[in-house]
Amino acid sequence: MKKIIAVGTILLTVFLFSSFDKNPSVHETLRVNGAPAGHAGDPAGGNKTCNTTGCHTGPAVVTQTGWITSNIPAAGYVPGATYTLTATVTDPGHTKFGFQVSPQSATGVPLGTLTSTSTETTLAGTSVQYINQNNTGTAGVGSKTWSFNWTAPAAGSGSVNFYGAFNSTNSSGNASGDTIYKSVLTVNENQSVGIQVNDFLEKNVTIYPVPSSDFCFVKIGDLKKGNISVDLIDFNGKHVAELVNEYNSQSVFEKRIDFVNRNIEKGIYFLKINQNNSTLLKRIVIN
């Protein structure tokens, strides 16, 4: 009996963010990968945290600013680009921490795609994505930071809120006395490139090979006469180069675009294609 109690105490200390259950196997199943989905203080989850649902009891939830950061430029995210997010909890004197973050609109619509890039984090949720610490990502000395990637949603998605909840435990071996924090990072969509999603171009534009290296071909079918321009935009929304700007009188436009002579570095870009005032943004990888 003493061995069973000892195992239960270890599980309660190490695995964070789970509701209490007397069955040790349920404890382990729920706690090993962090909080159940929907506990990030997010609208899709009903603004719940592990404090408000009674999973952990302690002081009132504390709201913090700046605990979620990113490398998204001040001008905003570019649709389809991938960025790095960090979540940091700080509480001097504490050594066990947990978190959960989810990117959503203000009404709880999931926006973009999360990717776990560390052995200390794991994904949760189905229709709405969340990312948590796992059992290897709880230890810290007065603070803990986790990093993960986020791929931005389609053009026109607008502002994205990264809702986050954090747990600073008192390492007491039970669910009482832990402090839950909340933090939100809001990022805007980059509007500087003036991108519109155009159904006609979306159906008729082909870019190959993908990924590209020294060159690529841009092919547009079912065209009317008019001017065609193709510009290269980096993932921060900055104009890099004008690739094509010419009048087309044919029903099919096909053009080879060389990258070598333009001293374009490898990376993720977007081709901004304009034809008779119709605009389309297509993601391209140059390697």
Secondary structure, 3 states (H helix, E strand, C coil): CHHHHHHHHHHHHHCCCCCCCCCHHHHHHHHCCCCCCCCCCCHHHCCCCCCCCCCCECCCCEECCCCEEECCCCCCECCCCEEEEEEEEECCCCCEEEEEEEEECCCCCECCEEECCCCCEEEECCCCCEEEECCCCCECCCEEEEEEEEECCCCCCCCEEEEEEEEECCCCCCCECCEEEEEEEEECECCCCCCCCCHHHHHHEEEECCCECCEEEEEECCCCCEEEEEEEEECCCCEEEEEEEEEECCCCEEEEEECHHHCCCCEEEEEEEEECCEEEEEEEEEC
